[in-house]
Amino acid sequence: MSASPLARVLEKAACSCQELETPSPGFACLLEVEADELVALVRIVSRNGFFIESISAVDRPKEKAMEGVYIFNQYEESQRLLIRVRLDRGRPVLPSIVKIFPGALWYERELAEMFGIRFDGCPDTRNLLLPEEATYHPLRKDFKGVKR
C-alpha cells in the first residue's frame, strides 16, 4: 500500500506535522516553516499532486509580526495542508512561488497591496485594486483610512 500524498510530502520534506482538529474533513495538518524553507517545501507539495487553494496573511502588530498562510489541497485523498510562515512586520518578505504555481500570482499581488508583504521574484507587482501610487496597506490592523 502506498503512502498518502500528504505522508509523502512530509517524508520528503523531513517535516513533522501538527494535526489539526477542524470540522472540515480532509484538513490534515499544519506546518510552520521559515521563509527560506518555503520554496523547497512548495516544490515537494507540487510534485505530490497538491494544488494551491489560497494564500493569505495575518497581521500581528502587538507581536511585531505577520504570517503568510498557504493552503494546499489534494483531490486524490482530499487532504489539505496549511503552511504558516512567520515574518518580521517591519520588513515582511516572502519568496514568490509563482514559478511553481502560476495561479499564486494574484494572491501575491493582493497580499503585497493589502498587507505590504513583498514577494521576492514575483514577476508582476502591480496593484490589483488600489492606485499604483498608494503607499498604504488597508488590511494592516493599524490602518486608519486614507486622508483626502
N, C-alpha and C positions, 0 to 999 in steps of 0.2 A: 504494500500500500504506500503510495507516495505521500509526502508531506504536503500540508495545505500551502497555498501560496503565501500566506502570512508567515507560517513557520519557516518557509524557505527564505523569505526576506530577513527575518530575524537571525537565522543561522548565518547567512551570507554577510550580514552587517555586523555580526558579533554583538548583537544588542539583546538586552533583556527588556521585556515589555511589561508595562503596568496594565493589568487587565482592567477594563472599565465596566462599571455596573451602569447600565442605561436601559431605558425602556425600549430603545430601538434595537431590533435584532441585528446581529452581524457587526456591531460596533465593537471590535475585538480589543484593541489596545492603544495605549498612549506611549509614544517615545519622546523623550526630551533630549535634544541634541544641541551642540554648539553650532554656530553659523558656518564654521569651516568644515563641518561634517555633513552639512545638508546635501550638497550636490552628489556626493558619493552615495548617500542613502537613497536619494531620489532616483538615481540611476538603477540601483538594485530593485527598488519598488517598481520602476517602469519595466524592467526585464522580466518581472514575475507576474505580469498581467494586470497590474493595477493601473487605474486612470485617475487623473486629478478630478476631485469633486469640487473643492473650493480652497481658496486661500483667504485668510482674514487676519486681523490683528486685534490685540488687546492693549490698551494704554493703561499703564500703572504709574501715574505721576508721583504718588507717595513713595513708591519704591524706586523712582528714577529709572524705570524700566518699561519696556514694551515686549510683546511677544508676537512673533509670526506664528500663525496657526494654519497648518496644512492638513487637509483631509483627503485621503485617497480611498478608492473603493475598488472592489474586485468582484465581477459578476459570477465567476465560476463557483465560488462558495459563499458569495455575499459577505465578504469580510471587509470591514472598514478599518483604516489605520489613521490615527491622529498623531501628527508630529508637531511639537511645540519647540520654538527657538527663542530663547530669551535674548533681548537686545538692550544696549545702553540707550536710554531715552534721549540723551544729548547728542548721540551720533548713531541713529538706527540704520544699520546697513545689513542687507542680506544678499547672498549671491542669487543671481537670476537662474531660474530653472526652465526658461523658455526654450533653450536648445533641446531639452529633454521632453518637455510637454509644451508645445507651441500654444495651447489654449491657456497657459498661465499668463500670457502677455496682458490680457485685460485685467486680471486680478492684480498683477504687479503695478500696472499703471494706476489702478484705483487706489491701492494702498499708498503709493508714492504721493498721490494727490491728496488723499483724505487724512493720512496719518503722518506723512513726511518721511516714510521709510524709503531709503534709496536702495535700488536693486542693481548691484554691480553686474554689468554685462547685458542689461536689458536693452534690446535693440530699438525700442520706441518709448521715449519718456514723456511724450506729450500728455497734457491733461485730458481727461475724458469729459468732465463737466464744468470745471472752474475755468476762468480766463487764464491764459498762459502766463500772464503777469502776476497771478495770485501768489502771495507769499505766506498764506495761512493754510492751516490744515484742520478742517471743520470737525473731524471725528476725534481729535485730541480732547481729552477731558477738560483742559484749561482754555479751550476756545471760547471767546467771549462774543463772537459775532464780528461783522465787518462794519467799519465806520465809513460813512459816505460823506 
